[in-house]
Amino acid sequence: MTGADFIAEFDQEMAGTRRMLERVPEGQFAWAPHEKSMTLHKLASHLANVPSWIGMTLATEDLDVSGPFEEPKPDTTEGLVALFDKAVTEARAALEPATAEDLAVNWSLRAGDEVYFTMPRAVVLRSFVMNHMIHHRGQLGVYLRLLDVPVPALYGPSADEG
């Protein structure tokens, strides 16, 4: 498997995620469906940033999450989409030329000396990045539904789009 083998799936998932982010209502950024849930703003900002993990994964062999880190939090829907578009452009540029050897290199997520997982980069890209993004996109779809914002069709029609 090479990075080019991921491109069709990558393009489809990024297009659907962008459509979802375009609908995030700025006036509801502080809203959360439950006290244990992320706010709409935090969830959308996180989702917009996840594609940036692709280049980081391909350029490194691990990520140490023990230090402080603050994800960008654009203050407008337009800013969320711009952050996402930049991350997607950079991710695609990093992914497309990745070789089978690049994707076979083990990559670890850790906090200091505690290693949460070690997997080949290809698995990290599929599970830790793409599936993670799809998971949060699904959450965002629920948030939009609860806020009465039309949910875009992704893999087929939604209740709002044929």
C-alpha positions as CSV (number, residue, x, y, z in Angstrom):
1,M,0.0,0.0,0.0
2,T,1.2,3.5,-0.8
3,G,-0.1,7.0,0.0
4,A,-1.5,7.2,-3.5
5,D,-3.7,4.2,-2.6
6,F,-5.4,6.3,0.1
7,I,-6.1,9.3,-2.1
8,A,-9.6,8.4,-3.4
9,E,-10.9,7.6,0.1
10,F,-9.1,10.7,1.5
11,D,-10.7,12.9,-1.1
12,Q,-14.2,11.5,-0.5
13,E,-13.9,11.8,3.3
14,M,-12.5,15.3,3.2
15,A,-15.2,16.5,0.9
16,G,-17.9,15.2,3.3
17,T,-16.2,16.7,6.3
18,R,-15.9,20.0,4.6
19,R,-19.6,20.0,3.9
20,M,-20.3,19.3,7.5
21,L,-18.0,22.1,8.8
22,E,-19.5,24.6,6.4
23,R,-22.8,24.2,8.3
24,V,-21.5,24.9,11.8
25,P,-23.5,27.9,13.1
26,E,-21.2,30.5,14.7
27,G,-24.0,31.7,17.0
28,Q,-24.0,28.3,18.6
29,F,-20.3,27.8,19.2
30,A,-20.7,27.6,23.0
31,W,-23.5,25.0,22.8
32,A,-22.9,21.4,24.0
33,P,-25.5,18.6,24.2
34,H,-24.4,17.5,27.6
35,E,-22.1,18.8,30.4
36,K,-19.6,16.0,29.6
37,S,-19.6,16.8,25.8
38,M,-17.3,19.1,24.0
39,T,-18.8,22.4,22.9
40,L,-19.7,22.8,19.2
41,H,-16.7,25.1,18.8
42,K,-14.2,22.7,20.3
43,L,-15.6,19.7,18.4
44,A,-15.6,21.6,15.1
45,S,-12.1,23.0,15.7
46,H,-10.8,19.5,16.5
47,L,-12.4,18.0,13.4
48,A,-10.9,20.8,11.2
49,N,-7.5,20.1,12.6
50,V,-7.4,16.3,12.4
51,P,-6.2,16.1,8.8
52,S,-3.0,17.9,9.9
53,W,-2.1,14.7,11.7
54,I,-1.4,13.0,8.4
55,G,1.7,15.1,7.6
56,M,2.9,14.8,11.2
57,T,2.5,11.1,11.2
58,L,4.4,10.7,7.9
59,A,7.2,13.1,9.1
60,T,7.8,11.6,12.6
61,E,7.9,8.2,14.3
62,D,6.0,9.2,17.4
63,L,4.0,11.9,19.1
64,D,4.5,12.7,22.8
65,V,1.3,14.2,24.2
66,S,2.6,14.9,27.7
67,G,3.4,18.5,26.9
68,P,0.8,21.3,26.7
69,F,-0.9,21.6,23.3
70,E,-3.7,23.9,22.2
71,E,-5.5,23.2,19.0
72,P,-6.3,26.2,16.8
73,K,-9.8,27.5,17.4
74,P,-10.9,29.8,14.6
75,D,-13.7,32.2,15.8
76,T,-15.8,31.9,12.6
77,T,-17.2,29.1,10.5
78,E,-15.3,30.6,7.6
79,G,-12.1,30.3,9.8
80,L,-13.0,26.6,10.6
81,V,-13.3,25.8,6.9
82,A,-10.0,27.7,6.1
83,L,-8.2,25.8,8.8
84,F,-9.6,22.5,7.4
85,D,-8.7,23.4,3.8
86,K,-5.1,24.2,4.7
87,A,-4.8,21.0,6.7
88,V,-6.3,19.0,3.8
89,T,-4.0,20.6,1.2
90,E,-0.9,19.9,3.3
91,A,-2.1,16.3,4.2
92,R,-2.7,15.4,0.6
93,A,0.7,16.8,-0.4
94,A,2.3,14.6,2.3
95,L,0.2,11.5,1.6
96,E,0.3,11.2,-2.2
97,P,4.1,10.6,-2.5
98,A,4.3,8.3,0.6
99,T,5.9,4.9,-0.4
100,A,5.0,1.5,0.9
101,E,8.2,1.7,2.9
102,D,7.2,5.0,4.5
103,L,3.8,3.5,5.5
104,A,5.4,0.4,7.0
105,V,7.4,2.4,9.5
106,N,6.1,1.9,13.1
107,W,4.7,5.0,14.7
108,S,3.9,5.5,18.4
109,L,1.6,7.7,20.5
110,R,3.0,8.2,23.9
111,A,2.9,10.4,27.0
112,G,6.5,10.6,28.2
113,D,7.6,7.0,28.8
114,E,4.1,5.6,28.6
115,V,3.4,4.2,25.1
116,Y,-0.3,4.1,24.3
117,F,0.2,2.3,21.0
118,T,2.7,1.5,18.3
119,M,1.5,0.6,14.8
120,P,2.7,0.9,11.2
121,R,2.0,4.3,9.8
122,A,-0.6,2.9,7.3
123,V,-2.6,1.6,10.3
124,V,-2.2,4.9,12.1
125,L,-3.5,6.8,9.1
126,R,-6.5,4.6,8.7
127,S,-7.4,4.3,12.4
128,F,-6.0,7.1,14.4
129,V,-6.5,9.7,11.7
130,M,-9.2,8.8,9.2
131,N,-11.5,6.8,11.5
132,H,-11.0,9.3,14.3
133,M,-12.0,12.1,11.9
134,I,-15.1,10.1,10.7
135,H,-16.1,9.5,14.4
136,H,-16.0,13.2,15.2
137,R,-17.8,14.0,12.0
138,G,-20.6,11.7,13.1
139,Q,-20.7,13.5,16.4
140,L,-20.9,16.8,14.6
141,G,-23.8,15.5,12.6
142,V,-25.7,14.8,15.8
143,Y,-24.9,18.2,17.1
144,L,-26.2,19.8,13.9
145,R,-29.4,17.7,14.0
146,L,-30.0,18.7,17.6
147,L,-29.5,22.4,16.6
148,D,-32.0,22.0,13.7
149,V,-29.2,22.6,11.1
150,P,-29.7,20.5,7.9
151,V,-27.2,17.5,7.9
152,P,-25.5,17.0,4.5
153,A,-25.7,13.7,2.7
154,L,-22.4,11.8,3.0
155,Y,-22.6,8.1,1.9
156,G,-26.1,8.5,0.5
157,P,-29.1,10.7,1.3
158,S,-29.6,12.3,4.7
159,A,-33.0,13.2,6.1
160,D,-32.3,16.7,4.8
161,E,-30.7,16.0,1.4
162,G,-31.7,13.5,-1.2
